Amino acid sequence: MTTLAPAPPASHAPTPGHALGQSLHIELGDTRDRLVHHRLYPLVNSPERLCRFMEMHVYAVWDFQSLLKAMQQRLTCTGIPWLPTADREARRLVNEIVLDEESDELPEGGHASHFELYLESMQLAGADTRPIERLLDVLSDGVSLEEAMTRAETPAPAAEFMRRSFEIIQSDSTHRIVAAFTYGREDVIPDMFRHFVGTLAEQDPNSWGRFRFYVERHISHDDVKHAPICRRIVASLCGTDPTNWAEASKTARQCLEARIALWNAIADQFS
């Protein structure tokens, strides 16, 4: 049985990386810090602005699920006939994440994906869910994502963000996909969402209670459970190959830069 060793922490500052040992880590440069301290967060300072934020951010919530399923397809067996995959522990860990993200427990009982929970949060808060629902309706016809975004008139910043995600999904590179999921999503989402908890505490609980539950669920799941699991999987996939680590690092930075660009577009609407 394969045992995943603890992953080396991602470096958040540039390092020389000349020696082989120095190159066996994820190098993020300043991208994570720029995202965590983005100018957008203090601008989301009213219920109206939080609704506008959600209407753009929901596309990232949706394509997160596709990134997750791409990871599951490569680290577990989702085809027929079933065959055991090589890494038993990674298989278990990924399926645990899928269970949390695709069928999480709701406070009143029952289960829902985090995307469905986000849509419910938007509806309760008065945000417009029709654009993202149009996109899903068009995709259900079996067209490509690019055609669906055109037909659904998806906002340009959200469309560009999703293009970057699906380029990685379609790369057929397992270590790049897992690096995108880990360092572009699970590792950084808790620090991003903490900015909203204080704001939500002052809002109408009937309107914002669902969204607060979503935010706090992500903080608790991703920070304590999912991110450490995913970092170990990245380390296992990259192993002692500096090329794999370099590709994973580049992918992680690209994902963070894509999120920064999306945040810039939303912040510009409020400036």
DRENLOTOR-67015 format. One record per residue: x, y, z of N, C-alpha, C in turn. Coordinates in nm, 4 decimals, decimal comma. Example, Ala and Ser with C-alpha at 12.3 -4.5 7.8 and 13.67 -1.06 7.14 Angstrom:
REM residues 2
     n_xx     n_yy     n_zz    ca_xx    ca_yy    ca_zz     c_xx     c_yy     c_zz
   1,3190  -0,5690   0,7800   1,2300  -0,4500   0,7800   1,3200  -0,3300   0,7800
   1,2850  -0,2250   0,7080   1,3670  -0,1060   0,7140   1,2900   0,0030   0,7870
END
This chain:
REM residues 271
     n_xx     n_yy     n_zz    ca_xx    ca_yy    ca_zz     c_xx     c_yy     c_zz
   0,0850  -0,1208   0,0000   0,0000   0,0000   0,0000   0,0875   0,1244   0,0000
   0,0580   0,2171  -0,0903   0,1337   0,3415  -0,0965   0,0978   0,4322   0,0195
   0,1993   0,4884   0,0841   0,1764   0,5841   0,1918   0,2261   0,7195   0,1475
   0,1422   0,8195   0,1547   0,1804   0,9535   0,1134   0,2574   1,0208   0,2255
   0,3762   1,0655   0,1953   0,4568   1,1369   0,2946   0,4082   1,2795   0,3057
   0,4347   1,3464   0,4189   0,3970   1,4869   0,4314   0,4594   1,5692   0,3202
   0,3815   1,6585   0,2633   0,4310   1,7388   0,1516   0,5130   1,8547   0,2022
   0,6167   1,8943   0,1276   0,6878   2,0156   0,1629   0,5975   2,1356   0,1441
   0,6058   2,2363   0,2297   0,5180   2,3516   0,2161   0,5483   2,4297   0,0903
   0,4456   2,4943   0,0370   0,4679   2,5803  -0,0791   0,5496   2,7005  -0,0370
   0,6416   2,7393  -0,1240   0,7219   2,8580  -0,0967   0,6477   2,9796  -0,1480
   0,6309   3,0793  -0,0635   0,5580   3,1998  -0,1033   0,6511   3,3145  -0,1396
   0,7789   3,2868  -0,1498   0,8751   3,3887  -0,1897   0,9744   3,3254  -0,2859
   1,0310   3,4049  -0,3792   1,1236   3,3481  -0,4758   1,2459   3,2874  -0,4081
   1,2914   3,1721  -0,4602   1,4115   3,1076  -0,4095   1,4988   3,0691  -0,5267
   1,6324   3,0593  -0,5077   1,7198   3,0278  -0,6194   1,6890   2,8937  -0,6831
   1,6756   2,7875  -0,6008   1,6385   2,6568  -0,6524   1,7427   2,5940  -0,7439
   1,8727   2,6232  -0,7199   1,9751   2,5659  -0,8061   1,9974   2,4184  -0,7773
   2,0046   2,3824  -0,6499   2,0295   2,2433  -0,6143   1,9040   2,1604  -0,6345
   1,9240   2,0309  -0,6596   1,8110   1,9432  -0,6846   1,7125   1,9461  -0,5692
   1,7624   1,9380  -0,4468   1,6743   1,9361  -0,3307   1,5923   2,0624  -0,3177
   1,6501   2,1738  -0,3587   1,5785   2,3008  -0,3466   1,4636   2,3117  -0,4461
   1,4681   2,2330  -0,5543   1,3663   2,2468  -0,6585   1,2460   2,1564  -0,6345
   1,2513   2,0743  -0,5304   1,1434   1,9796  -0,5058   1,0407   2,0390  -0,4114
   0,9779   2,1473  -0,4553   0,8714   2,2103  -0,3790   0,7891   2,2962  -0,4752
   0,6748   2,3398  -0,4285   0,5904   2,4301  -0,5075   0,6358   2,5734  -0,4825
   0,6671   2,6407  -0,5908   0,7140   2,7789  -0,5838   0,6036   2,8720  -0,6347
   0,5470   2,9523  -0,5440   0,4359   3,0414  -0,5788   0,4774   3,1859  -0,5991
   0,6015   3,2196  -0,5679   0,6400   3,3595  -0,5751   0,5534   3,4436  -0,4835
   0,5059   3,5570  -0,5335   0,4218   3,6441  -0,4514   0,2735   3,6317  -0,4869
   0,2380   3,5332  -0,5728   0,1005   3,5292  -0,6238  -0,0020   3,5034  -0,5137
   0,0301   3,4128  -0,4222  -0,0672   3,3814  -0,3166  -0,0903   3,5027  -0,2271
   0,0170   3,5711  -0,1890   0,0029   3,6884  -0,1029  -0,0752   3,7988  -0,1729
  -0,0520   3,8170  -0,3022  -0,1256   3,9194  -0,3764  -0,2740   3,8894  -0,3798
  -0,3088   3,7613  -0,3877  -0,4496   3,7230  -0,3884  -0,5120   3,7396  -0,2503
  -0,4438   3,6922  -0,1485  -0,4990   3,6977  -0,0120  -0,5160   3,8415   0,0348
  -0,4320   3,9328  -0,0135  -0,4394   4,0733   0,0284  -0,4919   4,1629  -0,0844
  -0,5770   4,1090  -0,1662  -0,6284   4,1835  -0,2815  -0,7143   4,3020  -0,2363
  -0,7170   4,4043  -0,3181  -0,7947   4,5248  -0,2879  -0,9448   4,5007  -0,2918
  -0,9886   4,3881  -0,3456  -1,1315   4,3627  -0,3592  -1,2019   4,3506  -0,2245
  -1,1410   4,2833  -0,1272  -1,2133   4,2439  -0,0065  -1,2765   4,3618   0,0683
  -1,2045   4,4706   0,0955  -1,2708   4,5815   0,1647  -1,3761   4,6525   0,0810
  -1,3737   4,6306  -0,0510  -1,4734   4,6939  -0,1365  -1,6079   4,6222  -0,1306
  -1,6078   4,4957  -0,0893  -1,7337   4,4204  -0,0780  -1,7935   4,4544   0,0586
  -1,8504   4,5732   0,0679  -1,8869   4,6313   0,1977  -2,0359   4,6613   0,2118
  -2,1187   4,5969   0,1280  -2,2629   4,6164   0,1391  -2,3320   4,4920   0,0840
  -2,4572   4,4695   0,1213  -2,5291   4,3545   0,0656  -2,5359   4,3580  -0,0867
  -2,5531   4,4767  -0,1421  -2,5627   4,4882  -0,2873  -2,4313   4,4454  -0,3545
  -2,3206   4,4897  -0,2973  -2,1921   4,4539  -0,3558  -2,1600   4,3059  -0,3354
  -2,2008   4,2513  -0,2241  -2,1786   4,1091  -0,2021  -2,2578   4,0266  -0,3032
  -2,3778   4,0723  -0,3367  -2,4557   4,0045  -0,4413  -2,3848   4,0123  -0,5761
  -2,3304   4,1293  -0,6111  -2,2589   4,1426  -0,7376  -2,1356   4,0528  -0,7396
  -2,0677   4,0464  -0,6257  -1,9520   3,9567  -0,6153  -1,9932   3,8122  -0,6420
  -2,1006   3,7682  -0,5793  -2,1451   3,6297  -0,5945  -2,1835   3,5995  -0,7387
  -2,2431   3,6958  -0,8080  -2,2869   3,6731  -0,9455  -2,1698   3,6467  -1,0397
  -2,0508   3,6981  -1,0055  -1,9320   3,6695  -1,0851  -1,8570   3,5476  -1,0306
  -1,8494   3,5388  -0,9004  -1,7728   3,4307  -0,8373  -1,8372   3,2938  -0,8594
  -1,9669   3,2886  -0,8800  -2,0355   3,1603  -0,8935  -1,9779   3,0765  -1,0080
  -1,9238   3,1406  -1,1103  -1,8641   3,0650  -1,2202  -1,7395   2,9896  -1,1732
  -1,6635   3,0492  -1,0825  -1,5474   2,9800  -1,0261  -1,5910   2,8664  -0,9352
  -1,7043   2,8842  -0,8660  -1,7584   2,7768  -0,7833  -1,7989   2,6591  -0,8712
  -1,8567   2,6892  -0,9877  -1,8983   2,5818  -1,0776  -1,7790   2,5097  -1,1381
  -1,6800   2,5827  -1,1903  -1,5722   2,5114  -1,2604  -1,4781   2,4402  -1,1631
  -1,4842   2,4784  -1,0352  -1,4144   2,4029  -0,9306  -1,4580   2,2565  -0,9325
  -1,5880   2,2323  -0,9519  -1,6386   2,0960  -0,9505  -1,5833   2,0161  -1,0686
  -1,5654   2,0804  -1,1833  -1,5082   2,0112  -1,2984  -1,3612   1,9784  -1,2742
  -1,2885   2,0694  -1,2107  -1,1491   2,0423  -1,1761  -1,1403   1,9244  -1,0793
  -1,2313   1,9204  -0,9839  -1,2360   1,8098  -0,8884  -1,2627   1,6769  -0,9599
  -1,3592   1,6764  -1,0527  -1,3911   1,5512  -1,1223  -1,2751   1,5068  -1,2117
  -1,2022   1,6021  -1,2687  -1,0843   1,5661  -1,3477  -0,9809   1,4973  -1,2596
  -0,9629   1,5469  -1,1385  -0,8697   1,4851  -1,0447  -0,9172   1,3454  -1,0061
  -1,0469   1,3323  -0,9818  -1,1012   1,2014  -0,9450  -1,0829   1,1001  -1,0591
  -1,1025   1,1435  -1,1823  -1,0884   1,0533  -1,2968  -0,9467   0,9984  -1,3089
  -0,8480   1,0768  -1,2676  -0,7089   1,0363  -1,2848  -0,6518   0,9618  -1,1648
  -0,7127   0,9775  -1,0491  -0,6573   0,9131  -0,9295  -0,7460   0,8012  -0,8759
  -0,8660   0,7846  -0,9327  -0,9528   0,6723  -0,8974  -1,0028   0,6119  -1,0282
  -1,0710   0,5019  -1,0198  -1,1306   0,4422  -1,1399  -1,2764   0,4842  -1,1488
  -1,3111   0,5563  -1,2555  -1,4496   0,5980  -1,2775  -1,5084   0,5334  -1,4027
  -1,4327   0,4401  -1,4624  -1,4794   0,3744  -1,5832  -1,5247   0,2318  -1,5571
  -1,5735   0,1693  -1,6607  -1,6177   0,0304  -1,6558  -1,5459  -0,0455  -1,7681
  -1,4840  -0,1590  -1,7424  -1,4812  -0,2301  -1,6136  -1,3898  -0,1607  -1,5129
  -1,4250  -0,1745  -1,3860  -1,3453  -0,1151  -1,2795  -1,2121  -0,1866  -1,2676
  -1,1071  -0,1067  -1,2466  -0,9741  -0,1610  -1,2208  -0,9138  -0,0843  -1,1043
  -0,8398  -0,1487  -1,0177  -0,7797  -0,0777  -0,9039  -0,6698   0,0163  -0,9510
  -0,6697   0,1370  -0,9016  -0,5643   0,2330  -0,9347  -0,4431   0,2083  -0,8458
  -0,3289   0,2630  -0,8888  -0,2016   0,2275  -0,8253  -0,1893   0,2801  -0,6825
  -0,2353   0,4011  -0,6609  -0,2135   0,4651  -0,5307  -0,3398   0,4524  -0,4460
  -0,3394   0,3566  -0,3555  -0,4587   0,3276  -0,2767  -0,4971   0,4436  -0,1862
  -0,3975   0,5057  -0,1239  -0,4305   0,6130  -0,0302  -0,4829   0,7359  -0,1025
  -0,4212   0,7710  -0,2152  -0,4704   0,8851  -0,2937  -0,6136   0,8610  -0,3382
  -0,6444   0,7364  -0,3768  -0,7805   0,7008  -0,4176  -0,8797   0,7310  -0,3053
  -0,8470   0,6890  -0,1851  -0,9355   0,7118  -0,0700  -0,9493   0,8609  -0,0407
  -0,8369   0,9319  -0,0417  -0,8385   1,0732  -0,0050  -0,9190   1,1555  -0,1048
  -0,9018   1,1277  -0,2337  -0,9758   1,2021  -0,3359  -1,1249   1,1741  -0,3244
  -1,1615   1,0495  -0,3028  -1,3037   1,0183  -0,2895  -1,3655   1,0850  -0,1669
  -1,2884   1,1024  -0,0604  -1,3384   1,1752   0,0566  -1,3669   1,3207   0,0210
  -1,2784   1,3816  -0,0570  -1,2990   1,5203  -0,0980  -1,4223   1,5312  -0,1873
  -1,4378   1,4370  -0,2801  -1,5550   1,4376  -0,3680  -1,6829   1,4274  -0,2864
  -1,6830   1,3414  -0,1867  -1,8017   1,3277  -0,1023  -1,8359   1,4603  -0,0353
  -1,7361   1,5286   0,0186  -1,7594   1,6571   0,0849  -1,8095   1,7626  -0,0126
  -1,7484   1,7694  -0,1301  -1,7783   1,8775  -0,2239  -1,9048   1,8525  -0,3048
  -1,9351   1,7259  -0,3310  -2,0464   1,6930  -0,4197  -2,1734   1,6568  -0,3443
  -2,1590   1,6140  -0,2170  -2,2760   1,5684  -0,1402  -2,2580   1,6021   0,0072
  -2,2351   1,7284   0,0378  -2,2092   1,7678   0,1759  -2,3388   1,7640   0,2576
  -2,3236   1,7502   0,3879  -2,4386   1,7509   0,4776  -2,4882   1,8937   0,4993
  -2,6191   1,9121   0,4970  -2,6791   2,0423   0,5209  -2,7221   2,0535   0,6671
  -2,7230   2,1742   0,7214  -2,7550   2,1891   0,8644  -2,8951   2,1419   0,9004
  -2,9892   2,1499   0,8057  -3,1262   2,1092   0,8339  -3,1510   1,9632   0,7951
  -3,0452   1,8935   0,7515  -3,0597   1,7573   0,7035  -3,0571   1,7532   0,5530
  -3,0259   1,6384   0,4987  -3,0142   1,6263   0,3543  -2,8730   1,6586   0,3079
  -2,8542   1,6567   0,1761  -2,7218   1,6742   0,1189  -2,7301   1,7580  -0,0084
  -2,6203   1,8248  -0,0403  -2,6123   1,9041  -0,1628  -2,4662   1,9281  -0,1961
  -2,4394   1,9519  -0,3234  -2,3046   1,9931  -0,3618  -2,2814   2,1364  -0,3150
  -2,1550   2,1726  -0,3047  -2,1253   2,3098  -0,2641  -2,1698   2,4098  -0,3700
  -2,1743   2,3678  -0,4963  -2,2272   2,4570  -0,5991  -2,3760   2,4827  -0,5772
  -2,4518   2,3775  -0,5507  -2,5953   2,3944  -0,5253  -2,6186   2,4788  -0,4000
  -2,5351   2,4593  -0,3000  -2,5445   2,5394  -0,1783  -2,5184   2,6864  -0,2089
  -2,4234   2,7126  -0,2970  -2,3927   2,8505  -0,3349  -2,5102   2,9133  -0,4101
  -2,5709   2,8375  -0,5019  -2,6871   2,8895  -0,5735  -2,8007   2,9242  -0,4774
  -2,8259   2,8374  -0,3804  -2,9291   2,8658  -0,2809  -2,8939   2,9907  -0,2015
  -2,7670   3,0069  -0,1700  -2,7225   3,1263  -0,0978  -2,7492   3,2519  -0,1786
  -2,7224   3,2462  -0,3076  -2,7480   3,3601  -0,3948  -2,8959   3,3934  -0,3996
  -2,9782   3,2928  -0,4131  -3,1224   3,3156  -0,4225  -3,1769   3,3790  -0,2951
  -3,1324   3,3312  -0,1801  -3,1779   3,3879  -0,0529  -3,1305   3,5322  -0,0349
  -3,0138   3,5620  -0,0884  -2,9582   3,6971  -0,0737  -3,0117   3,7943  -0,1779
  -3,0800   3,7425  -0,2800  -3,1334   3,8295  -0,3837  -3,0401   3,8491  -0,5011
  -2,9350   3,7687  -0,5117  -2,8445   3,7768  -0,6262  -2,9079   3,7082  -0,7467
  -2,8652   3,7454  -0,8653  -2,9222   3,6948  -0,9896  -2,8527   3,5638  -1,0297
  -2,9259   3,4550  -1,0294  -2,8694   3,3252  -1,0677  -2,8982   3,2896  -1,2134
  -2,9729   3,3729  -1,2831  -3,0132   3,3369  -1,4189  -2,8950   3,3214  -1,5153
  -2,7910   3,4046  -1,5105  -2,6801   3,3861  -1,6056  -2,6084   3,2516  -1,5921
  -2,5760   3,2117  -1,4702  -2,5074   3,0834  -1,4531  -2,6021   2,9679  -1,4879
  -2,7313   2,9830  -1,4587  -2,8269   2,8782  -1,4932  -2,8429   2,8659  -1,6442
  -2,8333   2,9792  -1,7155  -2,8376   2,9739  -1,8626  -2,7190   2,8939  -1,9159
  -2,6013   2,9174  -1,8560  -2,4824   2,8450  -1,8998  -2,5012   2,6944  -1,8818
  -2,5527   2,6534  -1,7676  -2,5729   2,5111  -1,7418  -2,6780   2,4523  -1,8358
  -2,7817   2,5295  -1,8641  -2,8850   2,4822  -1,9566  -2,8265   2,4568  -2,0952
  -2,7427   2,5497  -2,1424  -2,6823   2,5331  -2,2746  -2,5854   2,4147  -2,2738
  -2,5060   2,4018  -2,1679  -2,4126   2,2884  -2,1590  -2,4857   2,1551  -2,1602
  -2,6056   2,1524  -2,1054  -2,6823   2,0275  -2,1029  -2,7226   1,9818  -2,2426
  -2,7127   2,0713  -2,3420  -2,7400   2,0333  -2,4806  -2,6225   1,9601  -2,5449
  -2,5103   1,9512  -2,4710  -2,3949   1,8778  -2,5210  -2,2976   1,9599  -2,6028
  -2,3073   2,0925  -2,5985  -2,2156   2,1766  -2,6748  -2,0876   2,1975  -2,5953
  -1,9855   2,2517  -2,6594  -1,8591   2,2795  -2,5920  -1,8765   2,3946  -2,4938
  -1,7846   2,4028  -2,4002  -1,7894   2,5128  -2,3040  -1,7783   2,6470  -2,3753
  -1,6919   2,6563  -2,4756  -1,6727   2,7832  -2,5462  -1,8027   2,8274  -2,6136
  -1,8689   2,7339  -2,6809  -1,9956   2,7688  -2,7455  -2,1018   2,8027  -2,6416
  -2,1034   2,7285  -2,5315  -2,2025   2,7539  -2,4270  -2,1838   2,8926  -2,3669
  -2,0591   2,9330  -2,3444  -2,0344   3,0655  -2,2866  -2,0794   3,1748  -2,3824
  -2,0612   3,1520  -2,5124  -2,1050   3,2497  -2,6117  -2,2570   3,2592  -2,6141
  -2,3225   3,1452  -2,6203  -2,4688   3,1435  -2,6286  -2,5342   3,1956  -2,5006
  -2,4696   3,1705  -2,3855  -2,5257   3,2150  -2,2573  -2,4832   3,3566  -2,2218
  -2,3997   3,4190  -2,3068  -2,3506   3,5557  -2,2835  -2,2849   3,5663  -2,1458
  -2,1964   3,4717  -2,1191  -2,1232   3,4709  -1,9927  -2,0341   3,5943  -1,9832
  -2,0300   3,6618  -1,8676  -1,9434   3,7791  -1,8532  -1,7990   3,7465  -1,8901
  -1,7341   3,8372  -1,9614  -1,6000   3,8117  -2,0141  -1,4985   3,7707  -1,9070
  -1,4936   3,8372  -1,7898  -1,3943   3,7958  -1,6894  -1,4166   3,6531  -1,6402
  -1,5423   3,6144  -1,6224  -1,5721   3,4780  -1,5789  -1,5382   3,3775  -1,6886
  -1,5673   3,4125  -1,8134  -1,5367   3,3230  -1,9248  -1,3863   3,2994  -1,9351
  -1,3081   3,4035  -1,9181  -1,1630   3,3891  -1,9258  -1,1106   3,3032  -1,8115
  -1,1666   3,3207  -1,6921  -1,1263   3,2394  -1,5777  -1,1537   3,0917  -1,6056
  -1,2709   3,0611  -1,6583  -1,3048   2,9215  -1,6853  -1,2185   2,8630  -1,7972
  -1,1841   2,9442  -1,8966  -1,0953   2,8951  -2,0020  -0,9626   2,8472  -1,9432
  -0,9079   2,9258  -1,8505  -0,7797   2,8877  -1,7892  -0,7941   2,7554  -1,7142
  -0,9044   2,7384  -1,6428  -0,9259   2,6142  -1,5684  -0,9362   2,4952  -1,6627
  -1,0122   2,5109  -1,7712  -1,0345   2,3971  -1,8605  -0,9132   2,3679  -1,9473
  -0,8267   2,4648  -1,9690  -0,7002   2,4351  -2,0365  -0,6182   2,3366  -1,9539
  -0,6197   2,3560  -1,8228  -0,5472   2,2645  -1,7339  -0,6164   2,1286  -1,7300
  -0,7493   2,1292  -1,7190  -0,8248   2,0036  -1,7171  -0,7953   1,9218  -1,8429
  -0,7877   1,9885  -1,9581  -0,7682   1,9192  -2,0848  -0,6220   1,8899  -2,1160
  -0,5316   1,9287  -2,0255  -0,3885   1,9043  -2,0461  -0,3531   1,7570  -2,0336
  -0,4394   1,6794  -1,9673  -0,4156   1,5367  -1,9430  -0,2905   1,5147  -1,8588
  -0,2558   1,6128  -1,7779  -0,1391   1,6030  -1,6892  -0,1885   1,5945  -1,5459
  -0,1730   1,4792  -1,4836  -0,2289   1,4597  -1,3502  -0,1661   1,5520  -1,2480
  -0,0341   1,5675  -1,2510   0,0286   1,6514  -1,1481  -0,0080   1,7985  -1,1666
  -0,0334   1,8422  -1,2895  -0,0771   1,9796  -1,3114  -0,2203   1,9993  -1,2625
  -0,3069   1,9025  -1,2902  -0,4465   1,9132  -1,2463  -0,4549   1,9174  -1,0942
  -0,3807   1,8293  -1,0283  -0,3850   1,8265  -0,8823  -0,3197   1,9517  -0,8238
  -0,2155   2,0034  -0,8858  -0,1539   2,1278  -0,8384  -0,2510   2,2444  -0,8518
  -0,3263   2,2478  -0,9622  -0,4258   2,3543  -0,9806  -0,5324   2,3467  -0,8731
  -0,5817   2,2268  -0,8484  -0,6844   2,2079  -0,7468  -0,6321   2,2423  -0,6078
  -0,5085   2,2041  -0,5813  -0,4516   2,2218  -0,4472  -0,4154   2,3664  -0,4196
  -0,3272   2,4212  -0,5012  -0,2716   2,5530  -0,4711  -0,3517   2,6672  -0,5332
  -0,4298   2,6359  -0,6367  -0,5154   2,7384  -0,6948  -0,6511   2,7474  -0,6288
  -0,6877   2,6437  -0,5507  -0,8202   2,6401  -0,4883  -0,8112   2,6063  -0,3384
  -0,7889   2,4799  -0,3050  -0,8056   2,4354  -0,1666  -0,7123   2,5053  -0,0682
  -0,5902   2,5301  -0,1092  -0,4931   2,5890  -0,0179  -0,5211   2,7359   0,0132
  -0,5808   2,8073  -0,0827  -0,5962   2,9524  -0,0677  -0,7389   2,9947  -0,0356
  -0,8384   2,9112  -0,0659  -0,9781   2,9497  -0,0456  -1,0085   2,9897   0,0995
  -0,9615   2,9150   0,2010  -0,9929   2,9578   0,3383  -0,9464   3,0989   0,3693
  -0,8251   3,1349   0,3273  -0,7748   3,2697   0,3557  -0,8529   3,3754   0,2799
  -0,9023   3,3440   0,1603  -0,9856   3,4391   0,0870  -1,1189   3,4584   0,1576
  -1,1816   3,3500   0,1978  -1,3169   3,3570   0,2533  -1,3209   3,4163   0,3935
  -1,2122   3,4106   0,4658  -1,2118   3,4693   0,6001  -1,2432   3,6184   0,5954
  -1,2118   3,6819   0,4825  -1,2396   3,8247   0,4686  -1,3897   3,8532   0,4740
  -1,4723   3,7552   0,4374  -1,6157   3,7788   0,4290  -1,6908   3,7456   0,5576
  -1,6291   3,6711   0,6472  -1,7010   3,6278   0,7672  -1,7441   3,7465   0,8519
  -1,6540   3,8421   0,8732  -1,6882   3,9595   0,9528  -1,7984   4,0410   0,8896
  -1,7937   4,0546   0,7567  -1,8983   4,1280   0,6856  -2,0328   4,0601   0,7026
  -2,0335   3,9287   0,6879  -2,1592   3,8554   0,6964  -2,2193   3,8596   0,8354
  -2,1346   3,8702   0,9378  -2,1852   3,8727   1,0750  -2,2772   3,9913   1,0986
  -2,2610   4,0960   1,0183  -2,3408   4,2169   1,0355  -2,4642   4,2183   0,9450
  -2,4806   4,1186   0,8599  -2,5905   4,1175   0,7650  -2,7106   4,0413   0,8216
  -2,8218   4,0561   0,7551  -2,9456   3,9877   0,7911  -2,9251   3,8364   0,7854
  -2,9380   3,7658   0,8982  -2,9130   3,6208   0,8966  -3,0091   3,5435   0,8076
  -3,1308   3,5938   0,7882  -3,2250   3,5253   0,7007  -3,1785   3,5277   0,5549
  -3,1135   3,6379   0,5175  -3,0653   3,6514   0,3803  -2,9273   3,5903   0,3610
  -2,8437   3,6001   0,4633  -2,7034   3,5644   0,4466  -2,6602   3,4420   0,5262
  -2,7504   3,3836   0,6034  -2,7131   3,2676   0,6836  -2,6635   3,1509   0,5995
  -2,7270   3,1286   0,4838  -2,6866   3,0183   0,3971  -2,5470   3,0411   0,3426
  -2,5181   3,1631   0,3002  -2,3863   3,1928   0,2462  -2,2804   3,1833   0,3560
  -2,3155   3,2279   0,4751  -2,2192   3,2168   0,5839  -2,1883   3,0690   0,6127
  -2,2900   2,9842   0,6088  -2,2668   2,8413   0,6277  -2,1727   2,7895   0,5192
  -2,1945   2,8307   0,3944  -2,1076   2,7895   0,2837  -1,9635   2,8327   0,3092
  -1,9447   2,9588   0,3475  -1,8106   3,0114   0,3709  -1,7424   2,9361   0,4843
  -1,8122   2,9198   0,5954  -1,7517   2,8546   0,7103  -1,7244   2,7069   0,6835
  -1,8087   2,6446   0,6007  -1,7860   2,5053   0,5630  -1,6575   2,4930   0,4830
  -1,6368   2,5851   0,3907  -1,5144   2,5815   0,3109  -1,3912   2,6068   0,3972
  -1,4012   2,6993   0,4886  -1,2861   2,7271   0,5744  -1,2488   2,6033   0,6547
  -1,3491   2,5394   0,7142  -1,3197   2,4236   0,7993  -1,2740   2,3035   0,7173
  -1,3391   2,2782   0,6027  -1,3022   2,1618   0,5214  -1,1672   2,1810   0,4539
  -1,1497   2,2949   0,3889  -1,0313   2,3128   0,3061  -0,9061   2,3326   0,3897
  -0,9170   2,4126   0,4944  -0,8006   2,4460   0,5737  -0,7500   2,3256   0,6526
  -0,8412   2,2545   0,7157  -0,8024   2,1476   0,8080  -0,7879   2,0137   0,7377
  -0,8681   1,9893   0,6364  -0,8794   1,8553   0,5805  -0,8293   1,8452   0,4362
  -0,8905   1,9227   0,3455  -0,8634   1,9021   0,2041  -0,7242   1,9473   0,1615
  -0,6837   2,0674   0,2003  -0,5547   2,1192   0,1534  -0,4376   2,0302   0,1952
  -0,4289   1,9871   0,3215  -0,3179   1,8983   0,3579  -0,3183   1,7674   0,2789
  -0,4368   1,7115   0,2555  -0,4477   1,5895   0,1753  -0,3922   1,6136   0,0344
  -0,4361   1,7221  -0,0267  -0,3970   1,7499  -0,1652  -0,2485   1,7804  -0,1766
  -0,1915   1,8490  -0,0790  -0,0477   1,8754  -0,0832   0,0318   1,7453  -0,0819
  -0,0133   1,6479  -0,0051   0,0562   1,5189  -0,0014   0,0441   1,4465  -0,1353
  -0,0720   1,4593  -0,2006  -0,0895   1,3950  -0,3310   0,0022   1,4601  -0,4351
   0,0116   1,5923  -0,4339   0,1028   1,6614  -0,5262   0,2454   1,6128  -0,5053
   0,2877   1,6039  -0,3793   0,4235   1,5594  -0,3499   0,4473   1,4175  -0,3999
   0,3475   1,3317  -0,3846   0,3606   1,1941  -0,4313   0,3698   1,1884  -0,5832
   0,2890   1,2689  -0,6528   0,2898   1,2679  -0,7991   0,4195   1,3247  -0,8562
   0,4704   1,4296  -0,7955   0,5921   1,4939  -0,8472   0,7177   1,4179  -0,8084
   0,7140   1,3531  -0,6922   0,8255   1,2697  -0,6507   0,9573   1,3440  -0,6456
   1,0576   1,2880  -0,7095   1,1912   1,3493  -0,7096   1,2252   1,4083  -0,8460
   1,1231   1,4332  -0,9260   1,1445   1,4872  -1,0607   1,1306   1,6395  -1,0582
   1,2396   1,7129  -1,0732   1,2306   1,8595  -1,0675   1,1465   1,9188  -1,1800
   1,1374   1,8479  -1,2929   1,0543   1,8972  -1,4028   0,9068   1,8955  -1,3631
   0,8643   1,7874  -1,2984   0,7258   1,7812  -1,2516   0,6960   1,8915  -1,1518
   0,7885   1,9147  -1,0593   0,7689   2,0214  -0,9599   0,7620   2,1579  -1,0285
   0,8461   2,1787  -1,1286   0,8448   2,3075  -1,1995   0,7125   2,3265  -1,2740
   0,6633   2,2204  -1,3388   0,5352   2,2296  -1,4105   0,4202   2,2518  -1,3136
   0,4227   2,1812  -1,2013   0,3172   2,1996  -1,1014   0,3201   2,3405  -1,0446
   0,4398   2,3925  -1,0212   0,4531   2,5289  -0,9678   0,4005   2,6317  -1,0669
   0,4369   2,6159  -1,1933   0,3899   2,7097  -1,2962   0,2384   2,7068  -1,3059
   0,1808   2,5880  -1,3017   0,0355   2,5746  -1,3085  -0,0312   2,6410  -1,1891
   0,0234   2,6196  -1,0697  -0,0329   2,6813  -0,9496  -0,0306   2,8328  -0,9608
   0,0805   2,8878  -1,0077   0,0898   3,0339  -1,0232  -0,0103   3,0840  -1,1271
  -0,0260   3,0109  -1,2366  -0,1221   3,0513  -1,3403  -0,2641   3,0555  -1,2844
  -0,2972   2,9584  -1,2000  -0,4316   2,9563  -1,1408  -0,4525   3,0754  -1,0481
  -0,3525   3,1073  -0,9690  -0,3639   3,2215  -0,8789  -0,3717   3,3518  -0,9578
  -0,2945   3,3619  -1,0653  -0,3006   3,4819  -1,1495  -0,4386   3,4949  -1,2142
  -0,4986   3,3826  -1,2537  -0,6329   3,3872  -1,3123  -0,7347   3,4380  -1,2110
  -0,7207   3,3946  -1,0865  -0,8113   3,4431  -0,9809  -0,7883   3,5911  -0,9549
  -0,6633   3,6355  -0,9537  -0,6336   3,7773  -0,9342  -0,6974   3,8605  -1,0451
  -0,6901   3,8114  -1,1690  -0,7527   3,8832  -1,2815  -0,9038   3,8915  -1,2631
  -0,9659   3,7835  -1,2152  -1,1097   3,7861  -1,1895  -1,1427   3,8845  -1,0787
  -1,0651   3,8829  -0,9721  -1,0840   3,9767  -0,8614  -1,0644   4,1205  -0,9099
  -0,9650   4,1445  -0,9965  -0,9444   4,2790  -1,0505  -1,0694   4,3281  -1,1235
  -1,1294   4,2395  -1,2029  -1,2471   4,2776  -1,2809  -1,3640   4,3125  -1,1888
  -1,3817   4,2348  -1,0820  -1,4920   4,2651  -0,9886  -1,4631   4,3943  -0,9143
  -1,3395   4,4109  -0,8693  -1,3031   4,5325  -0,7952  -1,3214   4,6564  -0,8805
  -1,2920   4,6460  -1,0089  -1,3071   4,7610  -1,0992  -1,4531   4,8056  -1,1079
  -1,5464   4,7130  -1,0921  -1,6881   4,7483  -1,0944  -1,7270   4,8317  -0,9729
  -1,6536   4,8180  -0,8627  -1,6860   4,8868  -0,7394  -1,6057   5,0157  -0,7199
  -1,5075   5,0379  -0,8026  -1,4183   5,1535  -0,7842  -1,4787   5,2796  -0,8458
END
